[in-house]
Amino acid sequence: MGRPGPKKTQEYGVEFKRAAVQLSHRPGIQVKAVAEALDIHPFMLSRWRKEFREGRLRPRGLRPEPRARKVPREREVQRLQELEREHRLLQEEHALLKKAIRFCSEQRARRSRSSTRTGGR
């Protein structure tokens, strides 16, 4: 069920779409990363790529752009990908450390005092 009130739609200019498509075609850059950097859905970028291939993504007359947005540069997108990879690794390391702590604390709880004494009576 949708939210009450008027539907909000975002209109992007042709130049913004073309720049996004060109950025997504660069080697080593994922479409998903470009979409996340631009804060758009990956399906929308895929649709723009298709329109670009078919030649339908071209300026219409001298109509003003609805909203100008800054397109991130290739280096920024690559840096974003690196940071996301590092973040995933850190999350995995954190999860492993939590498991190790849990394991060690369970081992201590299982031992009784009498089993730790070494015969001396």
N, C-alpha and C positions, 0 to 999 in steps of 0.2 A: 504494500500500500504506500502510495506516495505522500509527500508532505502537503499539508493544506496551503493554499495560496497560489499565486501565479508561478508558472514554471519559469525557471531561470535558465536561459541559454546563453552561451558564450559565442560570439562571432569573432572569427580570426580573419585577418586580412590575407590576401593572396600572397603578398611578399613574405609574410610570416610563415605561411604554409610551405611555400617553395624553399625557404631557408631551412625549415625543419626537415623537409624531405632530403635536401642536399646533404645536410648534416648526417642523416640516418644512412646515407649511401656511402659514407666514408669507411674505409677498411678499419677493422678493429673496434668499431663502435656498434653496440647492440641497439636495435630499435626500441627495446624496452627501456634502456637507459636514457635514450633521447626523450622518450615520452615522459619518463619520470622527471627528468630535468626541466621539461617544459610544463610540467603539471597538467598533462593531458592523458587521456586514456590511450593505451597502445593501439586499440582498434581504430581510433580516429586517425592516428598517424599512418596506419596501414591503408586506410581509405584514401588519405591524401597521396600516399605513394602510388596507389592504383590510378588515381585521377591524373597524377603527374605523368605516369607511363602512357596513359591514353591521350595525353595532350589537352585535357580539360582544365588543367590548373594554370590559367593564364589571367592576367588583369582584364577587367571589364571596363573599358573606357577610362575616364579620369575620376572615377568614383572615389571619394576619400576613404581611407582605411578606417574601419570601425574602432579598432584598438591596436595601438602599436605596442609590441612586446619585444624585449631583448632576447635574442636567440643565443644560447650559450655556445661558446667556442668549443672546438674539438678537444682542446686540452682540459677544459673544465669538465666535459663529459667523461674523459678518460680518468681524471682524478676522482670523479664521483664513483666510477666503477671500482677503482682501487680501494677507496674508502669503504665501499660496501663489502668488498671481499675481505678486507681486514676486520670489519665489524662482524661478519659471519664467523671468522676464525676465533675472534675473541669470545663470541657467544658460545662456541663449542668448547673452548678452553674453560670458560666459566662453568658450564654445565658439568664438565668432567671433574672440576675441583669440588663442586657441590656434592657430586656422587662420592668422591673420595672421602670427604669430611663425614658424610652420612655413614659410609661403610666403617670408618674408623670409630665413630661414636657408637655404632651398634656392637662392634667387637668388645669395647670396654664394658658395655652394659651387660653382656652375656657372662662375663667372668664373675665368679663369686670370690669372696675373701678367702675362703678355705682352700680354694684351688691355687691361689697365688702363694700361699705359705709353703715354705720348704721344710719339711720334717723337723724339727728341732725340739721336740718335747721330750 
